[in-house]
Amino acid sequence: MKNKRNIIILFAAIAAVILHTSCNSCQNKNATKGSAGYEIDSLEFHDEEVNKDNIAYKIPCPMELFIFIENNNIEYHSEILPNPDRCSQYIDNYSQSLNFGIYAADLAYATVYGNNQDAISYFSSSKSLATELGLYEGFGKEIVSRLDLNLRNLDSLLVIANDSYYSSIESLEDQGLTEVLGLILTGGWIEGVYILTQSVKNQDVNSPAAELVADQHLLLENLIEYLEKNNTSENIIKVTVQLRELLEVYDKLYLNSDKIRITREQFVEITNKVSEIRNHFVYNI
């Protein structure tokens, strides 16, 4: 069982890495902290066709969100997660990409909280969608060999996850699948924020989790900018329209005084909009 859990952690790590970056030309920059006190990775993307200058985008890692809420003794809520068996209903790249991001976030959530049953279910569903999308290419013979030698060493597993991730990304880039990567980023981010908003007990806007919801404002701005700069496909435009509707809600935070991070009314409005977008991705409603 321990070995199985380590494999789950490995895939969750791969999923998390995929969710917070999207090209093999990126490199880690200095991390910054949001007001809730958790680190936001700053990643540098270089796109020679669009801009000769390096542009730093802060893209969220759902694993960090879940570690933060778990460290703050917030309960795990399996009832808010989508049915992992729905994965067979996603038959096009658009829905597969979005929901791979969503399932991968759910896998990370279950893994952080040590819920083995849910983790195994979302591992299976994520793997199925990843295979359909060509994201499972990273598991070559060398990776499998390193896994066998390091199953009991979590730190080594995380290093292997990064290596496997880069192999997968190179394959996608060679095929020109930047749209897939952008949709994965979107699905993973929206699910992470959805879980976060549902974890705030009694809509307590003074809680660390509510402050973390407010911190997503900057990440949303950067995600939209990244999507629009790197891909102009119909599917990317479709999701950015929805994300911009959420951004309009978030922009109301600018009206608050320095002493007020987020009001109850703003929290409720953000929660409802996130739920609307997330349910549209999951259920196509």
Contacts in CASP RR format, 6 or more apart in sequence:
PFRMAT RR
TARGET T0000
AUTHOR 0000-0000-0000
METHOD contacts of the structure
MODEL  1
MKNKRNIIILFAAIAAVILHTSCNSCQNKNATKGSAGYEIDSLEFHDEEV
NKDNIAYKIPCPMELFIFIENNNIEYHSEILPNPDRCSQYIDNYSQSLNF
GIYAADLAYATVYGNNQDAISYFSSSKSLATELGLYEGFGKEIVSRLDLN
LRNLDSLLVIANDSYYSSIESLEDQGLTEVLGLILTGGWIEGVYILTQSV
KNQDVNSPAAELVADQHLLLENLIEYLEKNNTSENIIKVTVQLRELLEVY
DKLYLNSDKIRITREQFVEITNKVSEIRNHFVYNI
1 116 0 8 1.000
2 152 0 8 1.000
3 151 0 8 1.000
3 152 0 8 1.000
4 116 0 8 1.000
4 120 0 8 1.000
5 114 0 8 1.000
5 116 0 8 1.000
5 119 0 8 1.000
6 151 0 8 1.000
6 152 0 8 1.000
6 154 0 8 1.000
6 157 0 8 1.000
7 123 0 8 1.000
7 147 0 8 1.000
7 151 0 8 1.000
8 107 0 8 1.000
8 111 0 8 1.000
8 116 0 8 1.000
8 119 0 8 1.000
8 120 0 8 1.000
8 123 0 8 1.000
9 111 0 8 1.000
9 154 0 8 1.000
9 157 0 8 1.000
10 147 0 8 1.000
10 157 0 8 1.000
10 158 0 8 1.000
10 160 0 8 1.000
10 161 0 8 1.000
11 107 0 8 1.000
11 123 0 8 1.000
11 126 0 8 1.000
11 127 0 8 1.000
11 161 0 8 1.000
12 63 0 8 1.000
12 104 0 8 1.000
12 107 0 8 1.000
12 108 0 8 1.000
12 111 0 8 1.000
12 119 0 8 1.000
12 123 0 8 1.000
13 63 0 8 1.000
13 157 0 8 1.000
13 158 0 8 1.000
13 161 0 8 1.000
13 162 0 8 1.000
14 161 0 8 1.000
14 164 0 8 1.000
14 165 0 8 1.000
14 168 0 8 1.000
15 101 0 8 1.000
15 104 0 8 1.000
15 105 0 8 1.000
15 107 0 8 1.000
15 108 0 8 1.000
15 126 0 8 1.000
16 61 0 8 1.000
16 62 0 8 1.000
16 63 0 8 1.000
16 104 0 8 1.000
16 108 0 8 1.000
17 61 0 8 1.000
17 161 0 8 1.000
17 162 0 8 1.000
17 165 0 8 1.000
18 101 0 8 1.000
18 104 0 8 1.000
18 135 0 8 1.000
18 165 0 8 1.000
18 168 0 8 1.000
18 169 0 8 1.000
18 181 0 8 1.000
18 184 0 8 1.000
19 60 0 8 1.000
19 61 0 8 1.000
19 62 0 8 1.000
19 101 0 8 1.000
19 104 0 8 1.000
19 105 0 8 1.000
19 184 0 8 1.000
19 185 0 8 1.000
19 188 0 8 1.000
19 189 0 8 1.000
20 41 0 8 1.000
20 43 0 8 1.000
20 59 0 8 1.000
20 60 0 8 1.000
20 61 0 8 1.000
20 62 0 8 1.000
20 185 0 8 1.000
21 43 0 8 1.000
21 59 0 8 1.000
22 45 0 8 1.000
22 59 0 8 1.000
22 169 0 8 1.000
22 178 0 8 1.000
22 181 0 8 1.000
22 182 0 8 1.000
22 184 0 8 1.000
22 185 0 8 1.000
22 226 0 8 1.000
22 230 0 8 1.000
23 45 0 8 1.000
23 169 0 8 1.000
23 173 0 8 1.000
23 178 0 8 1.000
23 181 0 8 1.000
24 166 0 8 1.000
24 169 0 8 1.000
24 170 0 8 1.000
24 173 0 8 1.000
25 45 0 8 1.000
25 46 0 8 1.000
26 43 0 8 1.000
26 44 0 8 1.000
26 45 0 8 1.000
26 46 0 8 1.000
27 43 0 8 1.000
27 44 0 8 1.000
28 41 0 8 1.000
28 42 0 8 1.000
28 43 0 8 1.000
29 41 0 8 1.000
29 42 0 8 1.000
29 43 0 8 1.000
29 44 0 8 1.000
29 56 0 8 1.000
30 42 0 8 1.000
31 39 0 8 1.000
31 40 0 8 1.000
31 41 0 8 1.000
31 42 0 8 1.000
32 39 0 8 1.000
32 40 0 8 1.000
32 42 0 8 1.000
32 58 0 8 1.000
33 39 0 8 1.000
33 40 0 8 1.000
34 40 0 8 1.000
34 212 0 8 1.000
34 215 0 8 1.000
35 211 0 8 1.000
35 214 0 8 1.000
35 215 0 8 1.000
35 261 0 8 1.000
36 68 0 8 1.000
36 208 0 8 1.000
36 209 0 8 1.000
36 211 0 8 1.000
36 212 0 8 1.000
36 214 0 8 1.000
36 215 0 8 1.000
37 68 0 8 1.000
37 208 0 8 1.000
38 64 0 8 1.000
38 65 0 8 1.000
38 67 0 8 1.000
38 68 0 8 1.000
38 212 0 8 1.000
38 215 0 8 1.000
39 64 0 8 1.000
40 58 0 8 1.000
40 60 0 8 1.000
40 64 0 8 1.000
40 215 0 8 1.000
40 218 0 8 1.000
40 219 0 8 1.000
41 58 0 8 1.000
41 59 0 8 1.000
41 60 0 8 1.000
41 61 0 8 1.000
41 64 0 8 1.000
42 56 0 8 1.000
42 57 0 8 1.000
42 58 0 8 1.000
43 56 0 8 1.000
43 57 0 8 1.000
43 58 0 8 1.000
43 59 0 8 1.000
44 54 0 8 1.000
44 55 0 8 1.000
44 56 0 8 1.000
44 57 0 8 1.000
45 54 0 8 1.000
45 55 0 8 1.000
45 56 0 8 1.000
45 57 0 8 1.000
45 226 0 8 1.000
45 230 0 8 1.000
46 54 0 8 1.000
46 55 0 8 1.000
47 55 0 8 1.000
47 229 0 8 1.000
47 230 0 8 1.000
50 229 0 8 1.000
50 230 0 8 1.000
51 229 0 8 1.000
55 229 0 8 1.000
57 222 0 8 1.000
57 223 0 8 1.000
57 225 0 8 1.000
57 226 0 8 1.000
58 218 0 8 1.000
58 219 0 8 1.000
58 222 0 8 1.000
59 185 0 8 1.000
59 189 0 8 1.000
59 219 0 8 1.000
59 222 0 8 1.000
59 223 0 8 1.000
59 226 0 8 1.000
60 189 0 8 1.000
60 192 0 8 1.000
60 216 0 8 1.000
60 219 0 8 1.000
60 223 0 8 1.000
62 104 0 8 1.000
62 105 0 8 1.000
62 108 0 8 1.000
62 109 0 8 1.000
62 188 0 8 1.000
62 189 0 8 1.000
62 191 0 8 1.000
62 192 0 8 1.000
63 108 0 8 1.000
63 112 0 8 1.000
65 192 0 8 1.000
65 193 0 8 1.000
65 195 0 8 1.000
65 196 0 8 1.000
65 212 0 8 1.000
66 108 0 8 1.000
66 109 0 8 1.000
66 112 0 8 1.000
66 113 0 8 1.000
66 192 0 8 1.000
66 195 0 8 1.000
67 112 0 8 1.000
68 208 0 8 1.000
68 209 0 8 1.000
68 212 0 8 1.000
69 196 0 8 1.000
69 199 0 8 1.000
69 209 0 8 1.000
69 212 0 8 1.000
70 76 0 8 1.000
70 112 0 8 1.000
70 113 0 8 1.000
72 208 0 8 1.000
72 209 0 8 1.000
74 199 0 8 1.000
74 201 0 8 1.000
74 209 0 8 1.000
75 199 0 8 1.000
76 109 0 8 1.000
76 110 0 8 1.000
76 113 0 8 1.000
76 115 0 8 1.000
77 195 0 8 1.000
77 198 0 8 1.000
77 199 0 8 1.000
78 110 0 8 1.000
78 115 0 8 1.000
78 118 0 8 1.000
80 194 0 8 1.000
80 195 0 8 1.000
80 198 0 8 1.000
81 106 0 8 1.000
81 109 0 8 1.000
81 110 0 8 1.000
81 118 0 8 1.000
81 122 0 8 1.000
81 195 0 8 1.000
82 99 0 8 1.000
82 102 0 8 1.000
82 103 0 8 1.000
82 106 0 8 1.000
82 282 0 8 1.000
84 103 0 8 1.000
84 106 0 8 1.000
84 121 0 8 1.000
84 122 0 8 1.000
84 124 0 8 1.000
84 125 0 8 1.000
85 125 0 8 1.000
86 99 0 8 1.000
86 125 0 8 1.000
86 282 0 8 1.000
87 99 0 8 1.000
87 103 0 8 1.000
87 125 0 8 1.000
87 128 0 8 1.000
87 129 0 8 1.000
88 128 0 8 1.000
89 95 0 8 1.000
90 96 0 8 1.000
90 99 0 8 1.000
90 129 0 8 1.000
93 133 0 8 1.000
93 179 0 8 1.000
93 180 0 8 1.000
93 183 0 8 1.000
93 235 0 8 1.000
94 183 0 8 1.000
94 235 0 8 1.000
94 238 0 8 1.000
95 281 0 8 1.000
95 284 0 8 1.000
96 129 0 8 1.000
96 132 0 8 1.000
96 133 0 8 1.000
97 133 0 8 1.000
97 179 0 8 1.000
97 180 0 8 1.000
97 181 0 8 1.000
97 182 0 8 1.000
97 183 0 8 1.000
97 184 0 8 1.000
98 183 0 8 1.000
98 184 0 8 1.000
98 186 0 8 1.000
98 187 0 8 1.000
98 239 0 8 1.000
98 281 0 8 1.000
99 129 0 8 1.000
99 187 0 8 1.000
99 281 0 8 1.000
99 282 0 8 1.000
100 126 0 8 1.000
100 129 0 8 1.000
100 130 0 8 1.000
100 133 0 8 1.000
100 135 0 8 1.000
100 184 0 8 1.000
101 126 0 8 1.000
101 183 0 8 1.000
101 184 0 8 1.000
101 185 0 8 1.000
101 186 0 8 1.000
101 187 0 8 1.000
101 188 0 8 1.000
101 191 0 8 1.000
102 187 0 8 1.000
102 188 0 8 1.000
102 190 0 8 1.000
102 191 0 8 1.000
102 278 0 8 1.000
102 281 0 8 1.000
102 282 0 8 1.000
103 122 0 8 1.000
103 125 0 8 1.000
103 126 0 8 1.000
103 129 0 8 1.000
104 122 0 8 1.000
104 126 0 8 1.000
104 184 0 8 1.000
104 188 0 8 1.000
105 187 0 8 1.000
105 188 0 8 1.000
105 191 0 8 1.000
105 192 0 8 1.000
105 195 0 8 1.000
106 118 0 8 1.000
106 122 0 8 1.000
106 191 0 8 1.000
106 195 0 8 1.000
107 119 0 8 1.000
107 122 0 8 1.000
107 123 0 8 1.000
107 126 0 8 1.000
109 192 0 8 1.000
109 195 0 8 1.000
110 116 0 8 1.000
110 118 0 8 1.000
110 119 0 8 1.000
110 122 0 8 1.000
111 119 0 8 1.000
127 136 0 8 1.000
130 136 0 8 1.000
133 177 0 8 1.000
133 180 0 8 1.000
134 168 0 8 1.000
134 171 0 8 1.000
134 172 0 8 1.000
135 168 0 8 1.000
135 172 0 8 1.000
136 168 0 8 1.000
137 167 0 8 1.000
137 168 0 8 1.000
137 171 0 8 1.000
138 164 0 8 1.000
138 165 0 8 1.000
138 167 0 8 1.000
138 168 0 8 1.000
138 171 0 8 1.000
139 164 0 8 1.000
140 167 0 8 1.000
143 160 0 8 1.000
143 163 0 8 1.000
143 164 0 8 1.000
143 167 0 8 1.000
146 156 0 8 1.000
146 160 0 8 1.000
146 163 0 8 1.000
147 157 0 8 1.000
147 160 0 8 1.000
150 156 0 8 1.000
150 157 0 8 1.000
150 160 0 8 1.000
151 157 0 8 1.000
169 181 0 8 1.000
172 178 0 8 1.000
172 180 0 8 1.000
172 181 0 8 1.000
178 230 0 8 1.000
178 231 0 8 1.000
179 231 0 8 1.000
179 233 0 8 1.000
179 235 0 8 1.000
179 236 0 8 1.000
182 226 0 8 1.000
182 227 0 8 1.000
182 230 0 8 1.000
182 231 0 8 1.000
182 236 0 8 1.000
183 235 0 8 1.000
183 236 0 8 1.000
183 239 0 8 1.000
185 223 0 8 1.000
185 226 0 8 1.000
185 227 0 8 1.000
186 223 0 8 1.000
186 227 0 8 1.000
186 239 0 8 1.000
186 243 0 8 1.000
187 281 0 8 1.000
189 219 0 8 1.000
189 220 0 8 1.000
189 223 0 8 1.000
190 274 0 8 1.000
190 277 0 8 1.000
190 278 0 8 1.000
190 281 0 8 1.000
191 278 0 8 1.000
193 213 0 8 1.000
193 216 0 8 1.000
193 274 0 8 1.000
194 274 0 8 1.000
194 275 0 8 1.000
194 278 0 8 1.000
196 209 0 8 1.000
196 212 0 8 1.000
196 213 0 8 1.000
196 216 0 8 1.000
197 213 0 8 1.000
197 267 0 8 1.000
197 270 0 8 1.000
197 271 0 8 1.000
197 274 0 8 1.000
197 275 0 8 1.000
198 271 0 8 1.000
199 209 0 8 1.000
200 207 0 8 1.000
200 209 0 8 1.000
200 210 0 8 1.000
200 213 0 8 1.000
200 267 0 8 1.000
201 207 0 8 1.000
203 210 0 8 1.000
203 264 0 8 1.000
203 267 0 8 1.000
203 268 0 8 1.000
203 271 0 8 1.000
204 210 0 8 1.000
205 261 0 8 1.000
205 262 0 8 1.000
205 263 0 8 1.000
205 264 0 8 1.000
205 267 0 8 1.000
210 261 0 8 1.000
210 262 0 8 1.000
210 267 0 8 1.000
211 261 0 8 1.000
211 262 0 8 1.000
213 262 0 8 1.000
213 267 0 8 1.000
213 270 0 8 1.000
213 271 0 8 1.000
214 253 0 8 1.000
214 261 0 8 1.000
214 262 0 8 1.000
216 250 0 8 1.000
217 250 0 8 1.000
217 251 0 8 1.000
217 253 0 8 1.000
220 243 0 8 1.000
220 246 0 8 1.000
220 247 0 8 1.000
220 250 0 8 1.000
221 247 0 8 1.000
223 243 0 8 1.000
224 240 0 8 1.000
224 243 0 8 1.000
224 244 0 8 1.000
224 247 0 8 1.000
227 236 0 8 1.000
227 239 0 8 1.000
227 240 0 8 1.000
227 243 0 8 1.000
228 236 0 8 1.000
228 240 0 8 1.000
242 277 0 8 1.000
242 280 0 8 1.000
243 277 0 8 1.000
245 273 0 8 1.000
245 277 0 8 1.000
246 270 0 8 1.000
246 273 0 8 1.000
246 274 0 8 1.000
246 277 0 8 1.000
249 266 0 8 1.000
249 269 0 8 1.000
249 270 0 8 1.000
249 273 0 8 1.000
250 270 0 8 1.000
252 266 0 8 1.000
252 269 0 8 1.000
253 261 0 8 1.000
253 262 0 8 1.000
253 266 0 8 1.000
256 262 0 8 1.000
256 263 0 8 1.000
256 266 0 8 1.000
262 270 0 8 1.000
279 285 0 8 1.000
END
